[in-house]
Amino acid sequence: MDYHLDRRLRFLAAPTHASLYSWAINEVDEHGQVVGDDQIPWGWDLYFTGVEIVLGDQISVREATKFEGRIEKSAEISHQRTIRVKLHPGGAPRGDGKPLRQSNFRMFGTDRIISDIQLDILPLKSESEIESCRAWGSVSYTSENDFRQETQEDCLNFYLMVKPSTFEHYAERITAGSAEQVIFSAGMVRGFYSQWSPSISTSEVKVLTAGQEHDLELAGGRNVPRLGSVGEARLHINAERALQISEPQSASDVGMKHEKAAMPTRGSVAVASRSIGLDPQTLKLLVSLKSSARWIIGLLAALLIATLYKW
């Protein structure tokens, strides 16, 4: 198996900036010259956005039989369901609308950006088991298979183990079409490195695998973090819906509505008739009598004034 590495790794036990970090990993070229900056473990959160999601359902059947000298001692039937999400570095926009900073991931010893990043969500065997997350990866390599040369690209995988009920809930959302946005974040990931920074974000991450491709000489049986456990993982499965918001009304519009409500109109009379339960003809008669009463009162007032002048 031929791994595609451009540089080898060297452990730095006494870094120049010892007040900032006690050790680091360097990449060195074929002439022994250091390439790039010191790389130290990166523990802050890194975000990914799902660009494709697949719900897989697999069954395997094996019979107890004999075939050309191969003996299967026992029959076995296994069923496995998996949710696989293809990830892209970077998260959804923040509350202020600005997107989260995107980080490029590269395997130690290479300059290639890892494009094959995915998340596998798997159900635990029982509800009593503890949910967890792990990371695995491999440097690109070429191997021979049936006299053919096959190349595997750099890859990075996260495995999120969840309770069976949680998995079923996710599966139902996928089949119902309500898993429209997937955001995954991972923090305190063993095997993630970057240069020292006072910030909590980085644009470049180096990945140290657990395999033999990343050979690193360490004195005194010392170990360094390699891909494996994930200290903190968060998964967001969101349903996006556009909300209808009524247009805001200006003060002048509100004032005009109040003025129209205060003005007597035929419509307002009709509403009044319905509210007190009077027949329209009866209401018309009452209005007529009210007008006649006003006319009679006016006539009586005029006669009273004329009589006073005569006195």
C-alpha positions as CSV (number, residue, x, y, z in Angstrom):
1,M,0.0,0.0,0.0
2,D,1.5,3.3,-1.1
3,Y,0.4,6.3,1.0
4,H,0.5,9.7,-0.8
5,L,2.6,11.8,1.6
6,D,4.8,14.7,0.7
7,R,6.5,15.3,4.0
8,R,7.3,13.4,7.1
9,L,6.6,14.3,10.7
10,R,8.8,15.3,13.6
11,F,8.0,15.7,17.2
12,L,9.2,19.0,18.7
13,A,9.8,18.7,22.4
14,A,11.3,22.1,23.0
15,P,9.4,24.7,20.9
16,T,10.7,28.3,20.6
17,H,7.5,29.6,22.1
18,A,7.6,27.4,25.1
19,S,5.6,29.9,27.2
20,L,2.6,29.3,24.8
21,Y,2.8,25.6,24.3
22,S,5.0,22.8,25.7
23,W,5.3,20.7,22.5
24,A,4.3,20.6,18.8
25,I,4.5,18.6,15.6
26,N,6.4,19.8,12.6
27,E,6.3,18.8,9.0
28,V,9.8,18.5,7.4
29,D,10.7,18.0,3.7
30,E,13.2,15.6,2.2
31,H,16.1,18.0,3.1
32,G,15.0,18.1,6.8
33,Q,13.7,21.6,6.6
34,V,10.6,22.5,8.6
35,V,7.6,23.4,6.4
36,G,4.9,25.6,7.9
37,D,4.2,26.5,11.5
38,D,4.3,24.5,14.7
39,Q,1.1,22.4,15.0
40,I,-0.5,21.9,18.4
41,P,-3.8,20.2,19.5
42,W,-6.9,22.2,18.6
43,G,-9.8,21.8,21.0
44,W,-12.3,24.4,20.0
45,D,-15.6,23.7,18.1
46,L,-15.5,23.2,14.4
47,Y,-18.7,23.3,12.3
48,F,-19.9,21.4,9.3
49,T,-23.0,21.7,7.1
50,G,-24.8,18.7,5.6
51,V,-25.0,18.8,1.8
52,E,-26.5,15.3,1.3
53,I,-28.3,12.9,3.5
54,V,-29.0,9.2,3.0
55,L,-31.0,6.8,5.1
56,G,-29.6,3.3,4.5
57,D,-31.2,0.0,5.4
58,Q,-29.2,-3.2,5.0
59,I,-29.8,-6.8,5.8
60,S,-27.3,-9.6,5.6
61,V,-28.2,-13.3,5.4
62,R,-25.7,-16.1,5.9
63,E,-26.6,-19.8,5.9
64,A,-24.9,-22.7,7.6
65,T,-23.6,-24.4,4.5
66,K,-20.4,-25.6,2.7
67,F,-19.1,-24.2,-0.5
68,E,-15.9,-25.3,-2.2
69,G,-14.2,-26.1,1.1
70,R,-15.4,-23.0,2.9
71,I,-17.6,-24.0,5.9
72,E,-19.9,-21.5,7.5
73,K,-20.4,-22.9,11.0
74,S,-23.6,-21.0,11.9
75,A,-26.4,-19.2,10.2
76,E,-26.6,-15.5,10.8
77,I,-29.0,-12.7,9.9
78,S,-28.1,-9.1,10.6
79,H,-29.9,-5.9,10.0
80,Q,-28.3,-2.5,10.0
81,R,-29.7,1.0,9.5
82,T,-27.4,4.0,9.0
83,I,-27.9,7.7,8.4
84,R,-25.1,9.0,6.3
85,V,-24.5,12.8,5.9
86,K,-22.0,14.2,3.5
87,L,-20.5,17.2,5.2
88,H,-18.9,20.5,4.1
89,P,-16.7,22.6,6.4
90,G,-18.4,25.7,7.8
91,G,-21.8,26.3,9.5
92,A,-25.0,28.1,9.0
93,P,-25.1,31.9,9.3
94,R,-25.1,33.3,12.8
95,G,-27.8,35.5,14.3
96,D,-26.3,38.6,12.7
97,G,-26.4,36.9,9.2
98,K,-22.7,36.4,8.9
99,P,-21.6,32.8,8.0
100,L,-19.4,30.9,10.5
101,R,-15.8,30.8,9.5
102,Q,-14.9,27.9,7.3
103,S,-11.8,25.7,8.1
104,N,-9.8,23.7,5.6
105,F,-8.9,20.2,6.7
106,R,-5.6,18.6,5.5
107,M,-3.9,15.4,6.4
108,F,-0.5,15.9,8.1
109,G,2.3,15.6,5.5
110,T,0.1,16.9,2.6
111,D,-1.2,20.1,1.2
112,R,-4.4,18.5,-0.2
113,I,-7.8,19.8,1.2
114,I,-9.9,16.9,2.4
115,S,-13.1,16.9,0.4
116,D,-14.5,13.5,1.6
117,I,-15.9,14.3,5.0
118,Q,-19.0,12.5,6.3
119,L,-21.0,11.8,9.4
120,D,-22.5,8.3,10.1
121,I,-25.3,8.2,12.6
122,L,-25.7,4.7,14.0
123,P,-28.2,3.2,16.6
124,L,-26.9,1.7,19.8
125,K,-28.1,-1.8,20.7
126,S,-30.2,-0.6,23.7
127,E,-31.6,2.5,25.3
128,S,-29.3,2.0,28.3
129,E,-26.1,2.5,26.4
130,I,-24.3,5.9,26.5
131,E,-24.3,8.0,23.3
132,S,-20.9,8.9,22.0
133,C,-19.0,10.2,19.0
134,R,-15.7,9.2,17.4
135,A,-13.6,10.3,14.5
136,W,-11.6,8.2,12.0
137,G,-9.6,9.1,8.9
138,S,-7.1,7.9,6.3
139,V,-4.4,9.4,4.1
140,S,-4.9,8.9,0.4
141,Y,-3.3,5.7,-0.8
142,T,-3.0,3.5,-3.9
143,S,-3.4,-0.3,-3.7
144,E,-3.6,-3.2,-6.0
145,N,-6.9,-5.1,-6.3
146,D,-7.2,-8.0,-8.8
147,F,-4.3,-6.6,-10.8
148,R,-5.8,-3.2,-10.9
149,Q,-4.5,0.0,-9.2
150,E,-7.1,1.7,-7.1
151,T,-6.7,5.0,-5.3
152,Q,-8.5,6.0,-2.2
153,E,-8.7,9.8,-1.5
154,D,-8.1,11.4,1.8
155,C,-11.1,10.9,4.0
156,L,-12.5,12.0,7.4
157,N,-15.4,10.2,9.1
158,F,-17.4,11.0,12.2
159,Y,-19.4,8.2,13.9
160,L,-22.3,9.4,16.1
161,M,-23.8,6.6,18.2
162,V,-27.3,7.4,19.4
163,K,-30.1,5.6,21.3
164,P,-32.5,3.5,19.2
165,S,-35.4,5.9,19.8
166,T,-33.3,8.9,18.8
167,F,-32.2,7.2,15.6
168,E,-35.9,6.3,14.8
169,H,-36.9,9.9,15.4
170,Y,-34.2,11.1,12.9
171,A,-35.2,8.4,10.4
172,E,-38.9,9.6,10.5
173,R,-37.9,13.2,9.9
174,I,-35.8,12.2,6.9
175,T,-38.6,10.1,5.4
176,A,-41.1,12.9,6.1
177,G,-38.9,15.4,4.4
178,S,-38.5,17.7,7.5
179,A,-34.7,17.3,7.7
180,E,-33.9,20.3,5.5
181,Q,-30.9,21.6,7.3
182,V,-28.2,19.6,9.1
183,I,-25.5,21.3,11.1
184,F,-22.8,19.3,12.9
185,S,-20.2,20.6,15.3
186,A,-17.3,18.8,17.0
187,G,-15.0,20.0,19.7
188,M,-12.1,18.6,21.7
189,V,-11.4,16.1,18.8
190,R,-8.3,14.1,19.4
191,G,-6.1,14.2,16.3
192,F,-7.0,17.8,15.2
193,Y,-4.1,20.3,15.2
194,S,-3.6,23.9,14.2
195,Q,-1.1,26.6,14.8
196,W,-1.3,28.6,18.0
197,S,-3.8,31.3,18.0
198,P,-5.4,33.6,20.7
199,S,-8.7,33.2,18.8
200,I,-11.3,30.4,19.2
201,S,-11.4,29.8,15.4
202,T,-9.0,28.7,12.8
203,S,-8.9,28.5,9.0
204,E,-6.5,25.5,8.8
205,V,-6.7,22.2,10.6
206,K,-4.2,19.3,10.3
207,V,-5.4,15.8,10.9
208,L,-3.2,13.1,12.6
209,T,-4.6,9.6,11.9
210,A,-4.3,6.6,14.2
211,G,-2.9,4.5,11.4
212,Q,0.7,3.6,10.5
213,E,0.8,6.1,7.7
214,H,1.6,8.9,10.2
215,D,4.8,7.6,11.7
216,L,6.0,9.8,14.5
217,E,9.1,9.1,16.6
218,L,8.4,9.7,20.3
219,A,10.9,9.3,23.2
220,G,10.1,7.7,26.5
221,G,6.9,6.0,25.4
222,R,5.2,9.3,25.1
223,N,1.9,9.5,23.2
224,V,0.3,12.3,21.2
225,P,-3.5,12.8,20.4
226,R,-4.5,10.9,17.3
227,L,-8.0,10.5,15.7
228,G,-10.3,8.7,18.0
229,S,-12.6,10.2,20.7
230,V,-14.6,13.4,20.2
231,G,-15.0,15.2,23.5
232,E,-18.1,17.2,22.4
233,A,-20.5,16.8,19.5
234,R,-23.7,18.6,18.5
235,L,-26.2,17.7,15.8
236,H,-28.9,20.1,14.6
237,I,-31.6,18.8,12.2
238,N,-33.8,21.7,11.3
239,A,-36.9,22.2,9.2
240,E,-36.9,25.5,7.3
241,R,-40.2,27.3,6.7
242,A,-40.8,30.8,5.4
243,L,-43.0,32.8,7.8
244,Q,-45.6,35.3,6.6
245,I,-45.1,38.7,8.3
246,S,-47.8,41.5,7.8
247,E,-46.4,44.8,6.6
248,P,-46.0,47.4,9.3
249,Q,-48.6,50.2,9.3
250,S,-47.6,53.8,9.5
251,A,-49.1,56.2,12.0
252,S,-51.0,58.1,9.3
253,D,-52.7,54.8,8.1
254,V,-53.8,54.1,11.7
255,G,-55.1,57.6,12.2
256,M,-57.2,57.4,9.0
257,K,-58.7,54.2,10.1
258,H,-59.8,55.8,13.4
259,E,-61.3,58.8,11.6
260,K,-63.3,56.5,9.2
261,A,-64.5,54.5,12.2
262,A,-65.8,57.7,13.9
263,M,-67.6,59.1,10.8
264,P,-71.4,58.2,10.6
265,T,-72.1,56.3,7.4
266,R,-74.9,54.2,6.0
267,G,-72.7,51.2,6.8
268,S,-72.5,52.2,10.5
269,V,-76.3,52.5,10.7
270,A,-76.7,49.1,9.2
271,V,-74.3,47.6,11.8
272,A,-76.1,49.4,14.6
273,S,-79.4,47.9,13.4
274,R,-78.0,44.4,13.5
275,S,-76.4,44.9,16.9
276,I,-79.7,45.9,18.7
277,G,-81.9,43.6,16.7
278,L,-84.3,46.2,15.1
279,D,-86.0,45.7,11.8
280,P,-84.7,48.1,9.1
281,Q,-88.2,49.5,8.4
282,T,-88.7,50.2,12.1
283,L,-85.4,51.9,12.3
284,K,-86.2,54.0,9.3
285,L,-89.5,55.1,11.1
286,L,-87.7,56.0,14.3
287,V,-85.2,58.1,12.4
288,S,-88.1,59.9,10.6
289,L,-89.9,60.5,14.0
290,K,-86.7,61.9,15.4
291,S,-86.5,64.4,12.6
292,S,-90.2,65.4,13.0
293,A,-89.7,65.9,16.7
294,R,-86.8,68.3,16.0
295,W,-89.0,70.3,13.6
296,I,-91.9,70.5,16.1
297,I,-89.5,71.7,18.9
298,G,-88.2,74.4,16.6
299,L,-91.7,75.6,15.7
300,L,-92.8,75.8,19.3
301,A,-89.6,77.8,20.1
302,A,-90.4,80.3,17.3
303,L,-94.0,80.8,18.6
304,L,-92.8,81.3,22.1
305,I,-90.4,84.1,21.0
306,A,-93.2,85.8,18.9
307,T,-95.5,85.8,21.9
308,L,-92.9,87.4,24.1
309,Y,-92.3,90.2,21.6
310,K,-96.1,91.0,21.7
311,W,-96.0,91.5,25.4
